[in-house]
Amino acid sequence: MELVGKAAVVAGGAGGLGGATVRRLATQGVGVVVLDPDAHRAAALVAELGPTVKAVTGDSNDDEAVAAAISAAQTLGVFSIAVSATGVVIPSPRLVGDDGSVMPTDVLRANLDLHVCGPFNLTRLAASAFSANVPDEDGQRGVVVQTASISAFDAQATMVPYAAAKGAIVAMLLPMARDLAAIGIRVCAIAPGAFATPRLSNPVVQELLVRDVLFPKRLGRPEEYAQLAEAIIRNPYLNGEVIRLDGAARLSAEMAPSPPRQH
């Protein structure tokens, strides 16, 4: 896809991965709408990048906020790109603790709402808008980039709800691509490993996560996520694919050694 003259909505665009994607697309001639609940950080991005970037306060589960973001994008170019970069690891305990206590189901519901329902909603509404675009020489009208996680494949202990949600992104990707192929829309997902974002600033946690990375032996950089998002958008033959971006990391069962259970 040729980027100049196109417009995008980046959900979670004020965050670490989303912000890097907004910057990358804006420098490539794309008009970008930052859809994010954090109005202050979104406004800072607009101030930094100028009039080709707009902000809408809200999240992907809010139909009105998504509609407002799409309308804003349509004033910046041909709205053809949707990136879902929302998400955060919601702390959760083990399914059953040593004392017999059980994980509240609310933790699972919160993960599904944030990591599954929001991206699903953004995709369906963006794809509806894409369907009115004039197709290019391949018949392409738009592209969606979802964000999964390596936790969809080898999550650690205490991450069952997060893994379930990110696994759902992986599971729904191919049928989404099959559903939307008829109207010329591609869908791919990035499955990041541990990235150096403001939410992962604890040096002890960073050191533990880098332990599982093969090479290069460091955290990922948000710019590397954005670079891959751009490559997916540009390459018309990438479709229905989940791409791991993790330095060949394979997570160990535990982030840190667990104390022995008391019997």
Buried (B, 14 or more C-beta within 10 A) or exposed (E): BEBEEBBBBBBBBBBBBBBBBBBBBBEBEBBBBBBBBBBEBBBBBBEEBEEBBBBBBBBBBBEEBBBBBBEBBBEBBBBBBBBBBBBBBBEBBBEEEEEEEEBEEEBBEBBBBBBBBBBBBBBBBBBEBBBEBEEEEEEBBBBBBBBBBBBBBEBBBBBBBBBBBBBBBBBBBBEBBEBBBEBBBBBBBBBBBBBBBEEBEEEEEBEBBBBBBEEEEEBBBBBBBBBBBBEBBEEBEBBBBBBBBBBEBEBBEEBEEEEEEEE
